[in-house]
Amino acid sequence: MNERIMLLIDADNVSADVIEQAVRQVLAEHGALHVRRAYCTAEAALKHQALFKRLGVRPMVNLAAGKNSTDIALAVDAMDLVVAERPRVVYLVSSDSDFAPLVIRLREKGCRVCGIGQQGKTGDETVAAYDAFTDLRHRGEAGAPPARPTAATAPAAPPRRAAPAAPTRRAPAAATAPAPTPAPAPAARRSTASTSRAPSAVVDEPVAPARKTAARKSRAAKAPPPPPASPAVDAAAAAAAEAAGFILEAAPALRGGGEVALNDIAQALRTAGLLGRNASSVKLFEKLPTEFLVFHHPDRIRWIGGAKAR
């Protein structure tokens, strides 16, 4: 009779304490555990590295991104193992209800499927899918050695009383007293006196500024008026002539001044990139009435800017 027992752990779903309890429980019940695999991310594999070594569990690292990628990796591996190894009992350590279809499929392959979950995380629909289910209580890290006191956890030393401040000696009065302000020199007095007499000399000649102002007014009256600004019409005409130049380069048939089919000119402008694919050529030439003349029935166009240039 095949007595192979397999234990597949969803290490991203249960705690390390529950993983250790599950391994001990299966070993106590069956005496042997042939396949021990834990499916997890690379971060979880590094975190539980010591635990996996101690329990003889082989970590199956899943590097693919996605919410359920680890669950899918476990399901695919479980089907391969059951088909190849034909175990008698398969234990799935997880509280995830997504494994219900996998449980049914494994049972159809002829093996007994038991579940082990973490208490408080397992739903009733998950328990009903298995042949047997055990909820293990998370006991925390009670068996872990006490942490060494660090700078953050070490008790703080009692505060010391501040020593009384030493009396401060006052500096000698001679050092802090302001220096006497020196008396102003005689030369400074003379300059002050000369400054006070200056306003009388300025008041005696008020006529000079008035003469300068009158001279400025007379010059302003004789100055010629500024030349008139160029009208906006000239700017618009220059812009229209420039646009016509680009059109004539794209459609040289217009340079002769004769009537040309409007469709041919529109096709030439679209090829040159001057007219959009769905744009109207008639509206374009209506914006340039001083350069082009549009005829209807049939639609033809003529360049009239050349006649003005002559």
Buried (B, 14 or more C-beta within 10 A) or exposed (E): EEEBBBBBBBBBBBBBBBBBBBBEBBBEEBEEBEBBBBBBBEEBBEBBEEBBEEBEBEBBBBEEEEEEBBBBBBBEBBBEBBEEBEBBBBBBBBBBBBBBEBBEBBBEBEBBBBBBBBEEBBEEEBBEBBBEBBBBEBEEEEEEEEEEEEEEEEEEEEEEEEEEEEEEEEEEEEEEEEEEEEEEEEEEEEEEEEEEEEEEEEEEEEEEEEEEEEEEEEEEEEEEEEEEEEEEEEEEBEEBBEBBEEBBEBBEBBEEEEBBEBEBBBBBBBEEEBBEEEEEBEEBBEEBEBBBBBEEEEBBBBBBBBEEEE
